[in-house]
Amino acid sequence: MRDRVNNRGGFDRVLIAVAATFLTVSAGSAVAQGDPARSNAAELAIDAAVPRPEPANVPPPTINDFKMDSAAAIAEPAKTDAPKVDTSKLDTPRVDTSKLDMGKKDDATTPAAPPAAAAAPAAEPAKESVKEPVKAASTVAPADQPVADRLRDMFGNKSVRVFDRKVERVAAEKFYGAREFAPIWTQGGSLTASAKGVIARLRDAAADGLDAADYPVPDFAAATTPDALADADLKLTASMLDYARQAQSGRMHWSQVSADIQYPEHPTDPTEVLTNVTTAKDASATLEGYNPPQKLFKELKKKLAELRGQGEAATPIPDGEVLKYTPARKKQPAPEEMQDPRVPQLRAKLGISENADDTHYDAKVAEAVRKFQESVDLKANGVLDERTVRALNSPKRDRQIDIVLVNMERWRWLPRDLGAPSLGDAYVILNVPDYTLKVMQRGAQVWSTRVVTGKPGIHATPLLSETMKFITVNPTWNVPPSIIYNEYLPALQQDPTVLQRMGLRLDRAPDGSIHISQPPGEANALGRIRFNFPNKFLVYQHDTPDKNLFARDERAFSHGCMRVQNPDQYASVLLNIVLPNERYTPEKVRSMYGNSEIDLKFPTPIPVNITYQTAFVDDAGKLQIRRDVYGRDATMIPMLRNKGRDLENVIAHAQPNYVRPTGLPPNVSVASDNTFSSGPSGPSFFERLFGVPQAVPPAPIGRRPPPQPRRVFAR
């Protein structure tokens, strides 16, 4: 743009002074802001008319310095970011003298001071013209701002080292950042109600079957500086997240215990935990809610408190006379029952609520003492002697407490929702050490039966949660490759006729692999019904032709699958849940028995949970302890005492081997009629495989012994 300016004496000198003055200022401003440099003095003069944010107390030029056109009006203050002055209609430039500092009136060569507004009212347009960002008012209380600044610095400098897991650190940083890094647990240096609730829950973690030492609580009372308060705030957040994670998922992962355990993952969301706890009316109850919600877990928690002496039986039983109960004999008067002032206390400690104040050492008390002695490996005679009293007053970490703790830990592995909501929360739960199977619906037991489970060792029944999708009536038993290689082939070296006598069929594929099956029928190893819930361990529940094993108290005899005592009733119960309009009965199920397989598919699958509960509370409210048949408790107790450190090194298990054999061991061949032939015949294999386990007979002299079995899950 070019301006037409009238050369009028003194005004020329003023204009030259203005141009010289703002040549330096405007050029520097243009460079700083990335604007193009002005091309002539007129444009520089126009730039000079732009208000500047830094006012200076310099007297403005007077009217004597130049002669204004009488028709010209003084320009209005600039109100836009880049004011444009139209000089095409002016005889002389119109300059707002209140916005310009032109220096001394007679000195055209001396640079003038930077332009500035002359009065306070002109300062507002200057602020608008540069568009400086306006910072929103902080939501952090002034008293908490120093702590917030320190928290911001700690996250910004990556100096936060209190979180065990990266995902928790990232979630915490975002959560704090969303609140402008204001502290979560203090206000003005004082603990909030949420903080007090969280601290109370962490300190009482032992009541939930956890270890309070794993969740340290910082000393807020000693935190008197912003640095200390910020550090304490983060440490309490980290402890709270650790508690929530371990309460929900466990202090150890199930894969660290054994390779034959698989439950669905249900980790906590750290952001969700922070949100739920900090916004809850009762932070302690909300945090406690991350423990398993199942009734059996809560009952174990109550028993844990009783065992630790936190219930009615807190006071140790004093030493005294040996107490025993003598039952009455036929045709003889009943002996007088012994009395002792310690008996009411003994009743409380053993959970006997009936006749709580009775001092008689009667049959009920003696039986409770006997069961207690049995649970702690004492002579179970029902006599209250010195050793029994000492066991009753034993230290907190006694055997029963340890057993309860590991069972509470295993409950954390299970899904939070055991059942199918669309089926009234129906589910199947099988407890291996108790050898029982239960069908549950709407929180109540619908049906129960006895089961036979896997032998200890390589045939242990795996622990898992899957869904049952269908039932097969008249199943064909396809012998797993592991049994073929590890069981049948060695047996055939002893008895080449074993397959024929068992009604098994042998097929050999073109690739050389061997397939053995047993057609449907009464003698089928799976019985008449198979209950299918596909899983990586290839196990299922089924009927069995060997019913005699159900009469035993301990029933760990199978190759990993679970044999059901009353399969026809079990099938009808399940079918009535998934197909209520079909009105299945055990008789209707049995009417389908025959020689052809029948698959009854479930419109909605039913969850199946295989558990390992060596401690549980029965329907009468009594704590039941079962034998650690697979050694799960013996493995887990040291791990819990170790507080989770180096758990991978505590125990190692190989994964199961499901490789299908493609060849035969030496000295074993397949004849043209698909039967095995080898050395001299030996004893029958049927009883060893399906009946009571027996020792494998020694191999004949000169022959190598059968290979040692590997991990298999047989039927």
Beta strands, then each sheet from edge to edge (+ up, - down):
strand 1: 186-187
strand 2: 190-191
strand 3: 261-262
strand 4: 427-431
strand 5: 436-441
strand 6: 444-454
strand 7: 463-473
strand 8: 477-478
strand 9: 505-508
strand 10: 514-518
strand 11: 529-532
strand 12: 541-542
strand 13: 556-558
strand 14: 562-564
strand 15: 598-611
strand 16: 615-617
strand 17: 623-625
strand 18: 669-670
strand 19: 676-677
sheet 1: 1+ 2-
sheet 2: 3+ 7+ 11- 12+ 14+ 6- 5+ 4- 15-
sheet 3: 3+ 7+ 11- 12+ 14+ 6- 13-
sheet 4: 8+ 10- 9+
sheet 5: 16+ 17-
sheet 6: 18+ 19-
end
